[in-house]
Amino acid sequence: MFIVSIPALQRNTRILRDVKEAAGCHLVLALKGFSCWKSFPYIREDLDGCCASGLWEARLAHEEFGKHVITYSTAYRAGEIAELLEFCHHLDFNSLNQWMSAREQIMAHPRYISGEVQCGLRINPQHSTGETALYDPCVAGSRLGITADQLIDADLTGLSGLHFHTLCEQNSDDLESTMAAVDEKFGHLLRLPQFRYLNMGGGHWITKPFYDRERLIRVVKEAQERWGVEVWLEPGEAVAIHTGVLRATVLDVFASAGHQLVILDVSATAHMPDVMEMPYRPDVFLVNGATQEQQPAVVMAGETYELADIAGEKSFTYRIGGPTCLAGDVTGDFSFSRPLVVGDTLVFDDMAHYTMVKTTMFNGVPHPAIALQQENGELQVLREFTYEDFRNRLS
Ligand SMILES: Cc1ncc(COP(=O)(O)O)c(C=O)c1O
């Protein structure tokens, strides 16, 4: 079971609220990182709205969160723009192609004419600050964002914002160096009166204790003063970090080829894909093991928790795996101070952000339909997935 703690969420959103108020900017929740919408009433007051990766997340933002809806999609599908124009406030585009093909339709829409919806371009400042290529939108050949050379002599009619997202779990020194790159490559555009907003994306680890919030506030204020733009921040992880756990039950324990193996009722590949994609080693707690001071993000009355160590550090080491057929469905080797037995509960810490959304429909990307092909070549569509399928899997 995934469990999300409301007080832990609110601890984060109150920090985020203080930061945005001090900086005088706007801050929204990135649904791609956390979209358990039944929790929205508890955090809505602290945040300015949501950012969405496409139509389904945008609908969820509009219907379940309210307030400001920002949509940026790597590519909009045919017909989506018409629906998004009915309720979005910012529509950001990943390529000039995409913008130019939608521009006429957008500029004729009453909400665009009245200023309720504004449009922007995602830019790529080509300034890498992260260490993992998988999370770096500035790698050579990146498909995310428009580079400065593509904008030379481009027709920018109808645009009023720029948007960049280049950070991932980073501190504000990396934001500051990114801002220098944005200034160098795109400052001449931001100085134009037509540009009214700058979206600094997500990846800001604002709610971590070591995060330098004063620097963030200064960098945001400088951007607002230098270019006269509104600044928007759209963190996902910083909203939901240290707020949730995934609880698992031990189904089997046995020895094979010198290893002690544990099979759980949850899987790395099916339920914690970042453990394998990133890859990373989550903190794992044994319920009612040896008592320790450290605790997972969600604690239950009457339980004690023992944080597992690396292999060999404590007396009993196990390779912990899931119930799927994938040979590599393994979360890692962990050691405990007592033997594990069938029925034990293990708690994977910090599983609210990204893990929950990746287990459902990541980014709200519609699930492909499923069809059978008959002998005569005809397709029989068995199942098409709808917005309601997406929404209902999240809460
Ligand atoms: C465009 C955009 N905005 C915001 C975010 C949220 O980032 P984070 O959860 O790291 O704060 C992402 C994450 O990939 C993103 O791609």
The ligand as an SDF file (V2000), in Angstrom:
LIG
                    3D

 16 16  0  0  0  0  0  0  0  0999 V2000
    8.7130   20.8520  -17.4090 C   0  0  0  0  0  0  0  0  0  0  0  0
    8.8370   20.3220  -16.0200 C   0  0  0  0  0  0  0  0  0  0  0  0
    8.4260   21.0840  -14.9980 N   0  0  0  0  0  0  0  0  0  0  0  0
    8.5080   20.6530  -13.7210 C   0  0  0  0  0  0  0  0  0  0  0  0
    9.0290   19.4100  -13.4070 C   0  0  0  0  0  0  0  0  0  0  0  0
    9.0890   18.9880  -11.9620 C   0  0  0  0  0  0  0  0  0  0  0  0
   10.3900   18.7200  -11.5580 O   0  0  0  0  0  0  0  0  0  0  0  0
   10.7130   18.2800  -10.0560 P   0  0  0  0  0  0  0  0  0  0  0  0
    9.7510   17.2380   -9.6770 O   0  0  0  0  0  0  0  0  0  0  0  0
   12.1080   17.7330  -10.1450 O   0  0  0  0  0  0  0  0  0  0  0  0
   10.6270   19.4930   -9.2120 O   0  0  0  0  0  0  0  0  0  0  0  0
    9.4920   18.5880  -14.4490 C   0  0  0  0  0  0  0  0  0  0  0  0
   10.0600   17.2630  -14.1640 C   0  0  0  0  0  0  0  0  0  0  0  0
   10.5070   16.5280  -14.9870 O   0  0  0  0  0  0  0  0  0  0  0  0
    9.3820   19.0510  -15.7920 C   0  0  0  0  0  0  0  0  0  0  0  0
    9.7840   18.2880  -16.8250 O   0  0  0  0  0  0  0  0  0  0  0  0
  1  2  1  0
  2  3  1  0
  2 15  2  0
  3  4  2  0
  4  5  1  0
  5  6  1  0
  5 12  2  0
  6  7  1  0
  7  8  1  0
  8  9  2  0
  8 10  1  0
  8 11  1  0
 12 13  1  0
 12 15  1  0
 13 14  2  0
 15 16  1  0
M  END
$$$$
